[in-house]
């Protein structure tokens, strides 16, 4: 995969494109996500001093579990992005400065190397919604029997929290 060695970047910058297999680890907040086929990517990298600019595009298909019913489904990822990288030493000198909108895409690198694969993983995770739904109108699972309410109706009586029981009669009157 792409290893961006800052000192070896030519003045005109450098471009990479291709496909790579990506695995999302649990420590990357990728709970239940999986990339099932190679990720297509294009990267244009340039630098000015120790500041590195990475512009790119990724295409991927991410498999996720629905937050309501648990059904596995695919989320297409088709994303343009731009990130700026500065040395880790810069973080120490900028610690007291306030962040502005341009700093939201700012990241740090150490040892003169930027991991291109890590950039792709981060961009994929940014594209996937925090609450993944197989459909906007997903009904989820029955809290009593666990039936998928998108596929079947169940005859379970929902347990009513006793604190809300008096409101149930009011609903029936409306």
C-alpha positions in Angstrom: 0.0 0.0 0.0 0.9 3.6 -0.2 3.6 4.8 2.2 4.1 8.5 1.8 7.8 9.3 2.6 7.7 13.1 3.0 11.4 13.7 2.1 11.1 11.7 -1.1 8.1 13.7 -2.5 9.1 15.6 -5.6 8.5 19.3 -5.8 5.6 18.7 -8.3 4.0 16.2 -5.9 3.1 12.6 -6.6 0.0 10.6 -7.5 -1.0 7.1 -6.5 -4.0 5.1 -7.7 -5.0 1.5 -7.4 -6.9 -1.0 -5.3 -6.2 -2.3 -1.9 -7.8 -4.7 0.6 -8.8 -2.9 3.8 -9.6 -4.5 7.2 -11.4 -2.4 9.8 -10.3 -3.2 13.3 -12.4 -2.9 16.4 -10.1 -0.3 17.9 -11.0 1.9 14.9 -14.6 2.3 16.0 -15.6 0.0 13.2 -18.0 -2.0 15.3 -19.4 -4.7 13.0 -18.2 -3.0 9.8 -16.4 -5.0 7.1 -15.0 -4.0 3.7 -15.8 -6.9 1.4 -13.9 -6.0 -1.8 -10.8 -4.0 -2.6 -11.0 -0.3 -2.1 -10.3 1.8 -5.2 -8.3 4.9 -4.5 -6.7 7.9 -6.1 -4.3 10.1 -4.1 -2.5 13.4 -5.1 0.1 14.3 -2.5 2.2 17.5 -2.4 4.2 19.2 0.2 5.4 22.7 1.2 8.1 22.4 3.8 7.0 19.9 6.4 3.3 20.4 5.6 1.8 17.7 3.4 -1.5 18.0 1.4 -3.3 14.9 0.5 -6.3 15.1 -1.9 -8.0 11.9 -3.0 -11.0 9.9 -3.9 -12.1 6.5 -2.6 -14.8 4.0 -3.7 -15.7 1.0 -1.5 -18.5 -1.2 -0.4 -18.9 -1.5 3.4 -21.0 -4.2 5.0 -22.7 -3.1 8.2 -25.4 -4.4 10.6 -28.6 -2.5 10.9 -28.8 -0.8 14.3 -32.5 -1.7 14.7 -32.9 -5.2 13.2 -29.3 -6.6 12.9 -29.8 -7.3 9.2 -26.4 -7.1 7.3 -26.5 -4.8 4.3 -24.0 -2.8 2.1 -23.2 0.9 2.2 -21.6 2.3 -0.9 -18.7 4.7 -0.2 -17.8 7.2 -3.0 -15.9 10.1 -1.3 -13.6 12.9 -2.3 -11.4 14.2 0.5 -8.6 16.6 1.4 -6.3 16.4 4.4 -3.4 18.4 5.6 -0.6 16.8 7.6 2.1 18.5 9.7 4.9 17.1 11.9 4.1 15.9 15.4 6.5 18.5 16.7 4.1 21.2 15.3 1.4 19.9 17.6 3.4 21.0 20.6 4.0 24.5 19.4 0.3 24.9 18.3 -1.3 23.5 21.4 -2.3 26.9 22.8 -3.7 28.1 19.4 -7.5 28.0 18.8 -8.8 25.7 16.1 -10.5 27.2 13.0 -12.4 25.5 10.2 -9.2 24.8 8.2 -7.7 22.9 11.2 -10.5 20.3 11.2 -8.8 18.4 8.4 -5.4 18.7 10.0 -3.5 15.6 11.1 0.0 14.8 12.3 2.7 12.5 11.2 5.9 11.3 12.8 9.2 10.0 11.4 8.7 11.6 8.0 6.1 8.9 7.0 2.4 9.0 6.4 0.4 5.8 6.2 -1.8 6.0 3.1 -3.8 3.0 4.3 -4.7 4.7 7.5 -6.0 7.7 5.5 -8.3 5.4 3.5 -9.6 3.7 6.7 -10.4 7.1 8.3 -12.2 8.3 5.2 -14.3 5.2 5.0 -15.3 5.5 8.7 -16.2 9.2 8.1 -18.6 8.2 5.3 -20.5 5.5 7.3 -23.3 6.9 9.4 -23.0 6.5 13.2 -26.4 4.7 13.3 -26.6 2.4 10.3 -30.1 1.5 9.1 -31.0 -1.0 6.4 -33.9 1.3 5.5 -35.3 4.5 7.0 -38.5 2.8 7.9 -36.9 -0.3 9.6 -39.2 -1.5 12.3 -36.5 -3.3 14.2 -36.9 -6.3 16.5 -39.7 -7.1 18.9 -38.4 -6.4 22.4 -40.3 -9.5 23.8 -39.7 -12.3 21.3 -37.0 -10.9 19.1 -38.9 -11.3 15.8 -37.8 -9.1 12.9 -40.8 -6.8 12.6 -39.9 -6.0 9.0 -40.6 -9.6 8.0 -43.4 -10.6 10.4 -45.9 -9.3 12.9 -45.8 -10.8 16.3 -48.6 -11.1 18.9 -46.5 -10.0 21.8 -48.0 -7.6 24.3 -45.4 -5.0 24.9 -44.6 -4.7 28.6 -45.6 -1.2 29.7 -43.4 0.6 32.2 -45.6 1.1 35.2 -44.7 4.7 35.3 -46.3 5.1 31.9 -49.3 2.8 32.4 -51.7 5.7 33.2 -50.9 7.3 29.8 -51.9 4.1 28.0 -55.6 4.7 28.8 -55.3 8.2 27.6 -54.0 7.0 24.2 -56.9 4.6 23.9 -59.4 7.5 24.4 -57.9 9.5 21.5 
